[in-house]
Amino acid sequence: MREVKEPESYIRLLPDAIIDKIAAGEVIQRPASVVKELLDNAIDAGADHIQLVIEQSGRTLIQVTDNGCGMSEVDLERCFIRHATSKIQGIDDLYAIRTMGFRGEAMSSISAISQVDAKSKLHNQDAGWSIRLHGGEIQQKSPVATTNGTQVTVRNLFFNVPARRQFLKTDATEFRHILKTVQHAAISHPKISFTFVSDADTVYQLPAQSLEDRIVGMFGKRYKASLIPFSEQTSYVTVHGVAGDPKLSKKSRGEQFLFVNGRPFQHRYLMHVLLSLYDNWTHANEYPFFILFIEIEPAKIDINVHPAKAEIKFEDERSVIQLSLSVMKRALNEHLHVPIIPSGSILEGAGFNSEQNQAIVEEQHPFGTKAKGLNFLNAAKSTTKLDTHGGEIARQLYANEPWEQNSQTTLVEGDEDRFTNGFYWQLHSSYIVTQTRTGLCLIDQYYAHKRILFEKTLKAADLALPSTQQLLFSQQIDLSASDYVLLKEIHPLIQKIGFSVSLLSGYSILIDGVPSDITKGDEARMITDLLQTYRELDKVVSFNARERLALAFATRAAIQKGQKLEQEQMEALVDELFACEEPYYDPLKHPTILFMSMSEIQQRFR
């Protein structure tokens, strides 16, 4: 009788150790993921004080201590088992979730890729219990004398997953993600006191307080007089929160917060319509401050549309969005004393065209006069007011397609030698136009000056001989925690390019001097804009820290399109451009010069 062979099998069950690491990779993407899960657990435990301590932006240490309900010996061990949770008992609980965490994967995932020490004590017990895990394996468990609540200490994150560890970003970037996580927890729970310590420096020391006081404690005193509260309640949903005065707007995102039932969430369309409310009061690519809380029955939302539960869907999206929009719009209009004018409307009906309407809006602009432009050469004397083009900056920072030369605008190196010693003039206050011996030349004043400042800054940083102009009066300014940490990281480079800045306690800095290439007057704004642009340039992966800082400075300090230049300023700019090592392109490879020959011009008239 012929023996029947079993069919060959290619599918095998994975070992538990590999399963745990795969699951951990899905739940824990970076140190901020650990911080979020531990803070969620502390909040759900009913704590009214939470302390977070990190070292090296969470790479080597993350410790969360709370005074919540605590855990028994059995629960302390069981909480590190996958899918073990106290927050879900049956299928119906998935449709009535009011806790921060509920998946039962966090502690198991954290312990699988780190070294964890945890201790906890119930309030009605004399002693607590401690447990130590290494790569998910229990190493030790014993009774311990400890305070009420729970403390979880996570060391050496991703120690056994080196591929994941090496893809972590810089300390400043990872810290920024952790800070955002802490801000979400602290804003949504102002009645809980929070302490946040990073590398022995206290970032936040926040008592239990009102939402407005919590905002001031986290973002600075200048927010105090610029907060606009709003609230509306219906039988279906309650909307409340705080909108910021437009003068709090910044050049980068990060201070827009959405919460549903106390949980932070993302919703692209809702965010878009809320940002659009500020269009009449902000420049392009400026982002306002606001916090929106939505309270709704859990059964009316779906929180399972995103793996990390970050995005949600509402059962009746239209009603929620319309109410949120109308409530915040009404609050803004009342605060800014805007008359309610139906669209289509009275202004046009009275004979005003769209340009006149825009002029009226600009005349009533809450910021008053626009910021002055920046000097770009020692000889520059212009006092022209500058309309900064944030959209242009964003476009050049994130342009994905390389510039391609048009056959009609061939760039000819050496053609600068054929410039006639004649007249320069501006085209739409953006381009310098001059004739050469063989044709016509156009120079983009923004890209050209950016190239000049970029090379100057790199040379100053290399030689450590910056050209600094001292301020008559030193300026002390308060930075956000993330800006302060970033400035601290690049402080030696900042000094080398011409800034004289001292780091003070409490996230304050003292500015004594600025590079000679910029106009004195708005040093605080220059520093914050420089830091924001430097942060955005993380996406330009081919640049090191020194080059990113030089480009960030050049981007913020260069003359902008729309600024009128005098004849001597245009001559000086052209001279300095052709003294550069690479005059034909800005640092991001946008062309600075376009040349059109006489033959090409003549061809156009045939």
KEKOL-106177 format. One record per residue (C-alpha): x, y, z; residue in one letter; chain; residue number from 1. Coordinates in Angstrom, 1 decimal. Layout:
// residues N
> X  Y  Z  A  A  NUM
...
***
This chain:
// residues 606
> 0.0  0.0  0.0  M  A  1
> 1.4  3.4  -1.1  R  A  2
> 2.2  5.8  1.7  E  A  3
> 0.2  9.1  1.5  V  A  4
> 2.4  12.1  2.2  K  A  5
> 1.2  15.0  4.2  E  A  6
> 0.9  18.2  2.0  P  A  7
> 3.9  20.5  2.6  E  A  8
> 3.0  23.5  4.8  S  A  9
> 4.5  27.0  4.4  Y  A  10
> 2.4  28.8  7.0  I  A  11
> 3.7  28.6  10.5  R  A  12
> 2.6  30.1  13.8  L  A  13
> 4.8  32.9  15.0  L  A  14
> 6.5  32.6  18.4  P  A  15
> 5.0  34.7  21.1  D  A  16
> 8.2  36.8  21.4  A  A  17
> 7.9  37.9  17.7  I  A  18
> 4.2  38.4  18.0  I  A  19
> 4.7  40.8  20.9  D  A  20
> 7.4  42.8  19.1  K  A  21
> 5.2  43.1  16.0  I  A  22
> 2.3  44.3  18.1  A  A  23
> 4.6  46.6  20.1  A  A  24
> 5.7  48.2  16.8  G  A  25
> 2.1  49.0  15.9  E  A  26
> 1.3  50.6  19.2  V  A  27
> 4.6  52.2  20.1  I  A  28
> 6.1  54.3  17.3  Q  A  29
> 8.3  56.6  19.4  R  A  30
> 8.8  57.8  23.0  P  A  31
> 5.7  60.0  22.8  A  A  32
> 3.6  56.9  22.3  S  A  33
> 4.8  55.5  25.6  V  A  34
> 4.1  58.8  27.3  V  A  35
> 0.6  58.9  25.9  K  A  36
> -0.3  55.4  27.0  E  A  37
> 1.1  56.0  30.6  L  A  38
> -0.6  59.4  30.9  L  A  39
> -3.9  57.8  29.7  D  A  40
> -3.7  55.1  32.3  N  A  41
> -2.9  57.6  35.1  A  A  42
> -5.9  59.8  34.1  I  A  43
> -8.2  56.7  33.9  D  A  44
> -7.0  55.7  37.4  A  A  45
> -8.6  58.9  38.8  G  A  46
> -5.3  60.6  39.7  A  A  47
> -5.4  64.3  40.5  D  A  48
> -1.6  64.7  40.3  H  A  49
> 0.6  63.2  37.6  I  A  50
> 4.4  63.6  37.3  Q  A  51
> 6.3  62.8  34.1  L  A  52
> 10.1  62.6  34.1  V  A  53
> 12.1  61.9  30.9  I  A  54
> 15.7  61.8  29.9  E  A  55
> 17.2  62.2  26.4  Q  A  56
> 13.7  62.9  25.0  S  A  57
> 12.5  59.5  26.3  G  A  58
> 15.2  57.4  24.8  R  A  59
> 16.8  56.3  28.1  T  A  60
> 14.0  57.1  30.6  L  A  61
> 10.3  57.7  30.8  I  A  62
> 8.7  57.7  34.2  Q  A  63
> 5.1  58.5  35.1  V  A  64
> 3.9  58.7  38.7  T  A  65
> 0.3  59.1  39.7  D  A  66
> -1.8  59.1  42.9  N  A  67
> -4.7  57.2  41.3  G  A  68
> -6.5  54.2  42.6  C  A  69
> -3.5  51.9  42.3  G  A  70
> -3.4  48.1  41.6  M  A  71
> -3.3  44.9  43.6  S  A  72
> -0.6  42.3  43.2  E  A  73
> -2.7  40.3  40.7  V  A  74
> -3.6  43.3  38.6  D  A  75
> -0.1  44.7  38.5  L  A  76
> 1.1  41.5  36.9  E  A  77
> -2.0  41.0  34.7  R  A  78
> -1.8  44.5  33.2  C  A  79
> 1.3  43.5  31.2  F  A  80
> -0.6  40.7  29.5  I  A  81
> -1.9  41.5  26.0  R  A  82
> -5.5  42.5  25.7  H  A  83
> -5.9  42.6  29.5  A  A  84
> -7.9  45.7  30.5  T  A  85
> -10.3  47.0  33.2  S  A  86
> -12.1  49.2  30.7  K  A  87
> -14.0  46.8  28.5  I  A  88
> -16.3  44.1  29.9  Q  A  89
> -18.6  43.3  27.0  G  A  90
> -19.2  44.2  23.3  I  A  91
> -21.6  47.0  24.3  D  A  92
> -18.8  48.8  26.1  D  A  93
> -17.1  49.5  22.7  L  A  94
> -20.0  51.8  21.9  Y  A  95
> -19.9  53.6  25.3  A  A  96
> -16.2  54.4  25.8  I  A  97
> -15.5  57.3  28.0  R  A  98
> -12.0  56.3  29.1  T  A  99
> -8.7  57.5  27.6  M  A  100
> -7.4  54.0  26.9  G  A  101
> -9.2  50.8  26.3  F  A  102
> -7.3  48.4  23.9  R  A  103
> -5.4  46.6  26.6  G  A  104
> -2.2  46.5  24.5  E  A  105
> -0.2  49.4  25.8  A  A  106
> 1.6  47.9  28.8  M  A  107
> 2.3  44.7  27.1  S  A  108
> 3.7  46.5  24.1  S  A  109
> 5.8  48.8  26.2  I  A  110
> 7.3  46.0  28.3  S  A  111
> 8.1  44.0  25.1  A  A  112
> 10.6  46.6  23.8  I  A  113
> 12.1  48.1  27.0  S  A  114
> 13.1  47.5  30.6  Q  A  115
> 10.2  48.3  32.9  V  A  116
> 9.9  48.7  36.6  D  A  117
> 6.4  49.3  38.0  A  A  118
> 5.1  49.6  41.5  K  A  119
> 1.6  50.2  42.8  S  A  120
> -0.4  50.4  46.0  K  A  121
> -4.1  50.4  46.6  L  A  122
> -5.3  53.2  49.0  H  A  123
> -6.7  50.7  51.5  N  A  124
> -3.5  48.6  51.7  Q  A  125
> -0.5  49.1  54.0  D  A  126
> 2.0  48.1  51.3  A  A  127
> 2.2  47.8  47.6  G  A  128
> 3.8  45.6  45.0  W  A  129
> 6.6  46.0  42.5  S  A  130
> 7.4  44.2  39.3  I  A  131
> 10.4  44.2  36.9  R  A  132
> 10.2  43.1  33.3  L  A  133
> 12.9  42.9  30.7  H  A  134
> 11.8  42.5  27.0  G  A  135
> 8.4  41.4  28.2  G  A  136
> 9.7  38.7  30.6  E  A  137
> 9.1  39.1  34.3  I  A  138
> 12.4  39.2  36.2  Q  A  139
> 11.2  40.0  39.7  Q  A  140
> 8.0  40.6  41.7  K  A  141
> 8.0  41.6  45.4  S  A  142
> 6.1  43.6  48.0  P  A  143
> 7.3  47.2  48.4  V  A  144
> 6.8  50.2  50.6  A  A  145
> 5.4  52.9  48.4  T  A  146
> 2.8  55.7  48.2  T  A  147
> -0.8  55.4  47.0  N  A  148
> -1.1  55.1  43.3  G  A  149
> 1.2  53.8  40.5  T  A  150
> 4.7  54.5  39.2  Q  A  151
> 5.9  53.1  35.9  V  A  152
> 9.5  53.5  34.8  T  A  153
> 10.5  52.7  31.3  V  A  154
> 14.2  52.5  30.4  R  A  155
> 16.1  52.0  27.2  N  A  156
> 13.2  52.1  24.8  L  A  157
> 13.7  49.8  21.7  F  A  158
> 16.8  48.3  23.2  F  A  159
> 15.9  44.9  21.6  N  A  160
> 14.6  46.4  18.4  V  A  161
> 17.7  48.4  17.1  P  A  162
> 16.2  49.0  13.7  A  A  163
> 13.3  50.9  15.2  R  A  164
> 15.6  52.8  17.6  R  A  165
> 17.9  54.1  14.8  Q  A  166
> 14.9  55.6  13.0  F  A  167
> 14.1  57.9  15.9  L  A  168
> 14.5  61.6  15.1  K  A  169
> 16.7  64.1  16.8  T  A  170
> 16.1  64.8  20.5  D  A  171
> 14.5  68.1  19.7  A  A  172
> 12.0  66.4  17.4  T  A  173
> 11.2  63.6  19.8  E  A  174
> 10.8  66.1  22.7  F  A  175
> 8.4  68.1  20.6  R  A  176
> 6.2  65.0  20.1  H  A  177
> 6.3  64.3  23.8  I  A  178
> 5.4  67.9  24.6  L  A  179
> 2.4  67.8  22.3  K  A  180
> 1.2  64.7  24.1  T  A  181
> 1.6  66.3  27.5  V  A  182
> -0.2  69.4  26.2  Q  A  183
> -3.2  67.3  25.1  H  A  184
> -3.5  65.7  28.5  A  A  185
> -3.0  68.9  30.5  A  A  186
> -5.5  70.9  28.4  I  A  187
> -8.2  68.3  28.4  S  A  188
> -7.9  67.8  32.2  H  A  189
> -7.1  71.2  33.8  P  A  190
> -8.4  69.9  37.2  K  A  191
> -5.4  67.5  37.3  I  A  192
> -2.1  69.0  38.4  S  A  193
> 0.8  68.1  36.1  F  A  194
> 4.6  68.2  36.6  T  A  195
> 6.8  67.6  33.6  F  A  196
> 10.6  67.3  34.0  V  A  197
> 13.0  66.8  31.1  S  A  198
> 16.7  66.2  31.9  D  A  199
> 16.3  67.7  35.3  A  A  200
> 14.7  70.9  33.9  D  A  201
> 11.1  71.5  34.9  T  A  202
> 9.1  72.1  31.8  V  A  203
> 5.7  72.5  33.4  Y  A  204
> 4.6  72.8  37.0  Q  A  205
> 0.8  73.1  36.6  L  A  206
> -1.6  73.1  39.6  P  A  207
> -5.2  72.2  39.3  A  A  208
> -6.8  75.3  37.7  Q  A  209
> -9.3  76.7  35.2  S  A  210
> -8.8  76.1  31.5  L  A  211
> -7.8  79.8  30.9  E  A  212
> -5.2  79.6  33.7  D  A  213
> -3.9  76.3  32.3  R  A  214
> -3.5  77.9  28.9  I  A  215
> -1.5  80.8  30.3  V  A  216
> 0.6  78.5  32.4  G  A  217
> 1.5  76.4  29.4  M  A  218
> 1.8  79.0  26.6  F  A  219
> 2.7  82.2  28.3  G  A  220
> 1.3  85.3  29.9  K  A  221
> 0.7  87.1  26.6  R  A  222
> -2.2  84.6  25.9  Y  A  223
> -4.1  85.9  29.0  K  A  224
> -5.7  88.9  27.3  A  A  225
> -6.2  87.2  24.0  S  A  226
> -8.5  84.2  24.8  L  A  227
> -12.0  84.2  23.5  I  A  228
> -14.2  81.6  25.3  P  A  229
> -17.3  80.1  23.5  F  A  230
> -19.9  77.6  24.4  S  A  231
> -23.2  76.1  23.0  E  A  232
> -25.3  73.2  24.1  Q  A  233
> -28.0  71.3  22.1  T  A  234
> -29.8  68.1  22.8  S  A  235
> -27.4  66.3  20.5  Y  A  236
> -24.0  67.8  21.2  V  A  237
> -22.2  70.3  23.4  T  A  238
> -19.5  72.5  22.0  V  A  239
> -17.2  74.7  24.0  H  A  240
> -13.6  75.9  24.1  G  A  241
> -11.4  78.9  23.6  V  A  242
> -10.4  80.7  20.4  A  A  243
> -7.3  82.8  20.3  G  A  244
> -7.1  86.4  19.1  D  A  245
> -5.6  86.4  15.5  P  A  246
> -2.5  88.2  16.9  K  A  247
> -1.5  84.8  18.5  L  A  248
> -1.2  83.3  15.1  S  A  249
> 2.1  81.6  14.2  K  A  250
> 3.9  80.5  11.0  K  A  251
> 3.6  76.8  11.9  S  A  252
> 0.9  74.5  13.0  R  A  253
> 0.8  73.0  16.5  G  A  254
> -1.5  75.1  18.6  E  A  255
> -4.9  73.9  17.3  Q  A  256
> -6.5  71.3  19.6  F  A  257
> -9.6  69.2  19.1  L  A  258
> -11.1  67.0  21.8  F  A  259
> -14.1  64.7  21.8  V  A  260
> -15.3  63.5  25.3  N  A  261
> -11.8  64.5  26.6  G  A  262
> -9.9  62.5  24.0  R  A  263
> -7.7  64.4  21.4  P  A  264
> -8.8  63.6  17.9  F  A  265
> -8.1  64.5  14.2  Q  A  266
> -10.7  65.6  11.7  H  A  267
> -9.3  67.1  8.5  R  A  268
> -12.5  68.9  7.3  Y  A  269
> -13.4  70.3  10.7  L  A  270
> -9.9  71.6  11.2  M  A  271
> -10.0  73.1  7.7  H  A  272
> -13.2  75.1  8.3  V  A  273
> -12.1  76.3  11.7  L  A  274
> -8.8  77.6  10.3  L  A  275
> -10.7  79.3  7.5  S  A  276
> -12.5  81.5  10.0  L  A  277
> -9.3  83.4  10.5  Y  A  278
> -8.6  84.1  6.8  D  A  279
> -9.7  87.7  7.0  N  A  280
> -7.3  88.5  9.9  W  A  281
> -4.2  86.4  9.2  T  A  282
> -1.6  86.3  6.4  H  A  283
> -1.1  83.2  4.2  A  A  284
> 0.4  80.2  6.0  N  A  285
> -0.3  81.6  9.5  E  A  286
> -2.1  79.4  12.0  Y  A  287
> -4.3  80.6  14.9  P  A  288
> -4.6  79.2  18.4  F  A  289
> -7.8  77.5  19.4  F  A  290
> -9.1  74.7  21.6  I  A  291
> -12.4  73.0  20.7  L  A  292
> -14.1  70.5  23.1  F  A  293
> -17.0  68.4  21.8  I  A  294
> -19.2  66.4  24.2  E  A  295
> -21.4  63.8  22.6  I  A  296
> -22.8  60.4  23.4  E  A  297
> -20.1  57.8  22.7  P  A  298
> -22.6  55.8  20.6  A  A  299
> -22.8  58.7  18.2  K  A  300
> -19.1  58.5  17.2  I  A  301
> -16.9  55.8  15.7  D  A  302
> -13.4  55.8  17.1  I  A  303
> -12.2  52.7  15.3  N  A  304
> -11.6  54.3  11.9  V  A  305
> -7.9  54.9  12.7  H  A  306
> -5.4  52.3  14.0  P  A  307
> -4.2  54.7  16.8  A  A  308
> -7.8  55.9  17.5  K  A  309
> -6.6  59.4  16.4  A  A  310
> -9.3  60.0  13.8  E  A  311
> -13.0  59.6  14.4  I  A  312
> -16.3  59.8  12.6  K  A  313
> -19.5  61.4  13.8  F  A  314
> -22.9  59.9  13.2  E  A  315
> -24.2  63.3  12.1  D  A  316
> -21.0  65.1  10.9  E  A  317
> -22.9  68.0  9.4  R  A  318
> -24.6  69.0  12.6  S  A  319
> -21.4  68.8  14.7  V  A  320
> -19.3  70.8  12.2  I  A  321
> -22.0  73.4  11.6  Q  A  322
> -22.5  74.0  15.3  L  A  323
> -18.7  74.2  16.0  S  A  324
> -18.2  76.6  13.1  L  A  325
> -21.1  78.9  14.0  S  A  326
> -20.2  79.1  17.7  V  A  327
> -16.6  79.9  17.1  M  A  328
> -17.4  82.4  14.3  K  A  329
> -19.9  84.3  16.5  R  A  330
> -17.3  84.5  19.4  A  A  331
> -14.6  85.8  17.0  L  A  332
> -16.9  88.4  15.4  N  A  333
> -18.0  89.7  18.8  E  A  334
> -14.5  89.9  20.1  H  A  335
> -13.2  91.7  17.0  L  A  336
> -16.3  93.9  16.6  H  A  337
> -17.1  92.6  13.2  V  A  338
> -20.5  93.6  11.8  P  A  339
> -22.6  90.7  10.5  I  A  340
> -22.8  91.3  6.8  I  A  341
> -24.5  88.7  4.6  P  A  342
> -22.3  87.4  1.9  S  A  343
> -23.1  88.6  -1.5  G  A  344
> -24.0  91.7  -0.1  S  A  345
> -24.3  95.1  1.1  I  A  346
> -20.8  96.3  0.1  L  A  347
> -21.1  95.0  -3.5  E  A  348
> -24.7  96.2  -3.7  G  A  349
> -23.5  99.7  -2.7  A  A  350
> -21.1  99.8  -5.7  G  A  351
> -18.0  98.4  -4.1  F  A  352
> -16.0  95.9  -6.0  N  A  353
> -14.0  93.0  -4.6  S  A  354
> -10.7  95.0  -4.5  E  A  355
> -12.4  97.8  -2.5  Q  A  356
> -13.8  95.3  -0.2  N  A  357
> -10.4  93.9  0.4  Q  A  358
> -9.0  97.4  1.0  A  A  359
> -11.7  97.9  3.7  I  A  360
> -10.7  94.6  5.4  V  A  361
> -7.0  95.6  5.3  E  A  362
> -7.8  99.1  6.7  E  A  363
> -9.5  97.5  9.6  Q  A  364
> -6.8  94.8  10.1  H  A  365
> -6.5  94.1  13.8  P  A  366
> -2.7  94.1  13.6  F  A  367
> -2.5  97.7  12.4  G  A  368
> 0.5  98.4  10.2  T  A  369
> 2.3  95.5  8.7  K  A  370
> 5.8  94.5  9.8  A  A  371
> 8.7  96.5  8.4  K  A  372
> 11.0  94.8  5.9  G  A  373
> 14.5  93.7  6.7  L  A  374
> 17.7  95.5  5.6  N  A  375
> 19.7  93.3  3.3  F  A  376
> 23.0  95.2  2.9  L  A  377
> 24.9  97.7  5.0  N  A  378
> 24.1  100.4  2.4  A  A  379
> 20.4  99.6  2.4  A  A  380
> 18.3  102.6  3.5  K  A  381
> 14.8  101.5  2.5  S  A  382
> 11.9  102.0  4.9  T  A  383
> 9.4  100.3  2.6  T  A  384
> 6.8  98.3  4.5  K  A  385
> 6.8  94.6  3.6  L  A  386
> 4.0  92.3  3.0  D  A  387
> 5.6  88.9  3.8  T  A  388
> 4.8  86.1  1.5  H  A  389
> 4.3  83.1  3.7  G  A  390
> 2.8  81.1  0.9  G  A  391
> 6.0  81.6  -1.2  E  A  392
> 8.1  80.5  1.7  I  A  393
> 6.0  77.4  2.2  A  A  394
> 6.1  76.6  -1.5  R  A  395
> 9.8  76.8  -1.8  Q  A  396
> 10.4  74.8  1.4  L  A  397
> 8.2  71.9  0.3  Y  A  398
> 8.5  72.0  -3.5  A  A  399
> 8.7  68.4  -4.7  N  A  400
> 9.5  69.0  -8.3  E  A  401
> 12.9  70.2  -9.4  P  A  402
> 13.0  73.4  -11.5  W  A  403
> 13.3  72.8  -15.2  E  A  404
> 14.7  75.4  -17.5  Q  A  405
> 12.4  76.6  -20.2  N  A  406
> 14.0  76.7  -23.7  S  A  407
> 13.0  80.4  -23.9  Q  A  408
> 14.8  81.4  -20.7  T  A  409
> 18.2  79.7  -21.0  T  A  410
> 20.7  80.6  -18.3  L  A  411
> 24.1  81.5  -19.6  V  A  412
> 26.9  81.5  -17.1  E  A  413
> 29.3  84.3  -17.6  G  A  414
> 26.6  86.6  -19.0  D  A  415
> 27.0  88.8  -15.9  E  A  416
> 30.2  90.1  -17.5  D  A  417
> 28.1  91.4  -20.4  R  A  418
> 25.8  93.6  -18.2  F  A  419
> 25.8  97.1  -19.6  T  A  420
> 26.6  99.7  -17.0  N  A  421
> 23.2  101.0  -17.3  G  A  422
> 19.9  101.1  -15.4  F  A  423
> 18.3  98.4  -13.2  Y  A  424
> 14.6  98.5  -12.7  W  A  425
> 12.0  96.4  -10.8  Q  A  426
> 9.3  94.3  -12.2  L  A  427
> 6.3  94.2  -9.8  H  A  428
> 8.6  94.9  -6.9  S  A  429
> 9.8  91.3  -7.2  S  A  430
> 12.3  91.0  -10.0  Y  A  431
> 15.4  93.0  -11.0  I  A  432
> 15.5  93.6  -14.7  V  A  433
> 18.5  94.8  -16.7  T  A  434
> 19.8  94.5  -20.2  Q  A  435
> 23.0  92.7  -21.2  T  A  436
> 25.1  93.0  -24.3  R  A  437
> 23.2  90.1  -25.9  T  A  438
> 19.8  90.2  -24.3  G  A  439
> 17.7  90.6  -21.2  L  A  440
> 18.3  89.4  -17.7  C  A  441
> 15.8  88.9  -14.8  L  A  442
> 16.9  88.3  -11.2  I  A  443
> 14.6  87.0  -8.5  D  A  444
> 15.4  89.4  -5.6  Q  A  445
> 14.2  86.9  -2.9  Y  A  446
> 16.0  83.9  -4.2  Y  A  447
> 19.1  86.0  -5.0  A  A  448
> 19.3  87.5  -1.5  H  A  449
> 18.6  84.1  0.0  K  A  450
> 21.7  82.7  -1.8  R  A  451
> 23.8  85.7  -0.6  I  A  452
> 22.7  85.3  3.1  L  A  453
> 23.1  81.5  3.0  F  A  454
> 26.7  81.7  1.9  E  A  455
> 27.5  84.6  4.2  K  A  456
> 26.0  82.7  7.2  T  A  457
> 27.9  79.5  6.4  L  A  458
> 31.2  81.4  6.2  K  A  459
> 30.5  83.2  9.5  A  A  460
> 29.7  79.9  11.2  A  A  461
> 32.9  78.2  9.8  D  A  462
> 35.2  81.1  10.8  L  A  463
> 33.4  81.8  14.1  A  A  464
> 33.7  85.5  13.3  L  A  465
> 30.1  86.6  13.1  P  A  466
> 29.2  90.2  12.3  S  A  467
> 27.0  91.2  15.2  T  A  468
> 25.2  94.5  15.8  Q  A  469
> 24.7  95.1  19.5  Q  A  470
> 21.2  96.2  20.7  L  A  471
> 21.0  99.5  22.7  L  A  472
> 18.7  97.7  25.1  F  A  473
> 18.8  93.9  25.7  S  A  474
> 15.5  92.2  25.1  Q  A  475
> 14.2  89.4  27.3  Q  A  476
> 11.5  87.2  25.7  I  A  477
> 9.7  84.1  26.9  D  A  478
> 9.7  81.1  24.5  L  A  479
> 7.5  78.0  24.4  S  A  480
> 9.0  74.9  25.9  A  A  481
> 9.6  73.4  22.5  S  A  482
> 11.2  76.5  21.1  D  A  483
> 13.5  76.8  24.1  Y  A  484
> 14.6  73.2  23.9  V  A  485
> 15.4  73.6  20.2  L  A  486
> 17.2  76.9  20.8  L  A  487
> 19.3  75.2  23.5  K  A  488
> 20.2  72.5  21.1  E  A  489
> 21.4  74.9  18.3  I  A  490
> 22.6  77.6  20.6  H  A  491
> 26.3  77.3  19.6  P  A  492
> 25.4  77.7  16.0  L  A  493
> 23.1  80.6  16.7  I  A  494
> 26.0  82.4  18.4  Q  A  495
> 28.3  81.7  15.4  K  A  496
> 26.0  83.3  12.8  I  A  497
> 25.7  86.6  14.7  G  A  498
> 23.1  86.4  17.4  F  A  499
> 24.1  87.2  20.9  S  A  500
> 21.6  85.2  23.0  V  A  501
> 21.8  84.1  26.6  S  A  502
> 19.7  81.2  28.0  L  A  503
> 17.8  82.0  31.2  L  A  504
> 15.7  80.0  33.5  S  A  505
> 12.0  79.4  33.0  G  A  506
> 12.3  79.2  29.2  Y  A  507
> 13.3  82.8  28.8  S  A  508
> 16.2  84.2  26.7  I  A  509
> 18.1  87.5  26.6  L  A  510
> 18.9  89.0  23.2  I  A  511
> 21.9  91.3  23.3  D  A  512
> 22.8  91.4  19.6  G  A  513
> 21.6  90.3  16.1  V  A  514
> 23.4  89.7  12.8  P  A  515
> 24.3  92.9  11.0  S  A  516
> 22.3  91.8  7.9  D  A  517
> 19.0  92.3  9.5  I  A  518
> 17.1  95.4  10.7  T  A  519
> 16.9  96.0  14.5  K  A  520
> 13.4  96.2  15.7  G  A  521
> 11.6  92.9  15.9  D  A  522
> 14.2  90.6  17.3  E  A  523
> 11.7  88.5  19.3  A  A  524
> 9.8  87.7  16.1  R  A  525
> 13.0  87.0  14.2  M  A  526
> 14.1  84.4  16.8  I  A  527
> 10.7  82.6  16.9  T  A  528
> 10.4  82.7  13.1  D  A  529
> 13.9  81.4  12.7  L  A  530
> 13.2  78.4  15.0  L  A  531
> 9.9  77.6  13.3  Q  A  532
> 11.6  77.6  9.9  T  A  533
> 14.5  75.6  11.1  Y  A  534
> 12.0  73.0  12.4  R  A  535
> 10.2  72.9  9.1  E  A  536
> 13.5  72.3  7.3  L  A  537
> 13.7  68.9  8.9  D  A  538
> 12.0  67.8  5.7  K  A  539
> 15.1  68.8  3.7  V  A  540
> 16.9  65.7  4.7  V  A  541
> 20.2  66.4  2.8  S  A  542
> 21.0  69.4  5.0  F  A  543
> 22.9  69.1  8.2  N  A  544
> 22.2  71.2  11.3  A  A  545
> 24.6  74.0  10.3  R  A  546
> 23.2  74.2  6.8  E  A  547
> 19.6  74.1  8.0  R  A  548
> 20.3  77.0  10.4  L  A  549
> 21.9  79.0  7.6  A  A  550
> 19.0  78.3  5.3  L  A  551
> 16.4  79.1  8.0  A  A  552
> 18.2  82.4  8.7  F  A  553
> 18.4  83.3  5.0  A  A  554
> 14.7  82.3  4.5  T  A  555
> 13.5  84.6  7.2  R  A  556
> 15.9  87.5  6.7  A  A  557
> 16.0  87.7  2.9  A  A  558
> 14.1  90.6  1.2  I  A  559
> 10.7  89.4  0.1  Q  A  560
> 8.9  89.7  -3.2  K  A  561
> 6.8  92.8  -3.1  G  A  562
> 9.5  95.0  -1.5  Q  A  563
> 10.5  98.1  -3.5  K  A  564
> 14.3  98.6  -3.9  L  A  565
> 16.3  101.7  -4.8  E  A  566
> 18.8  101.7  -7.6  Q  A  567
> 21.8  101.4  -5.4  E  A  568
> 20.2  98.5  -3.5  Q  A  569
> 19.7  96.6  -6.7  M  A  570
> 23.2  97.3  -7.9  E  A  571
> 24.6  96.1  -4.5  A  A  572
> 22.5  93.0  -4.6  L  A  573
> 23.6  92.0  -8.1  V  A  574
> 27.3  92.6  -7.2  D  A  575
> 27.0  90.4  -4.1  E  A  576
> 25.1  87.7  -5.9  L  A  577
> 27.9  87.3  -8.5  F  A  578
> 30.5  87.2  -5.7  A  A  579
> 28.8  84.0  -4.4  C  A  580
> 30.3  80.6  -5.1  E  A  581
> 27.0  79.4  -6.7  E  A  582
> 25.1  82.5  -7.9  P  A  583
> 22.7  80.9  -10.3  Y  A  584
> 20.6  79.0  -7.8  Y  A  585
> 19.3  79.5  -4.3  D  A  586
> 20.1  76.9  -1.6  P  A  587
> 17.1  74.8  -2.7  L  A  588
> 18.0  74.9  -6.4  K  A  589
> 15.5  77.5  -7.5  H  A  590
> 17.0  79.7  -10.2  P  A  591
> 18.1  83.1  -9.2  T  A  592
> 18.7  84.4  -12.8  I  A  593
> 16.9  83.9  -16.1  L  A  594
> 18.4  85.2  -19.4  F  A  595
> 16.7  85.8  -22.7  M  A  596
> 18.8  86.4  -25.8  S  A  597
> 17.9  89.0  -28.4  M  A  598
> 17.3  86.3  -30.9  S  A  599
> 14.7  84.7  -28.6  E  A  600
> 13.0  88.1  -28.0  I  A  601
> 12.9  88.8  -31.8  Q  A  602
> 11.5  85.4  -32.4  Q  A  603
> 8.5  86.3  -30.2  R  A  604
> 7.5  89.1  -32.6  F  A  605
> 7.4  87.0  -35.7  R  A  606
***
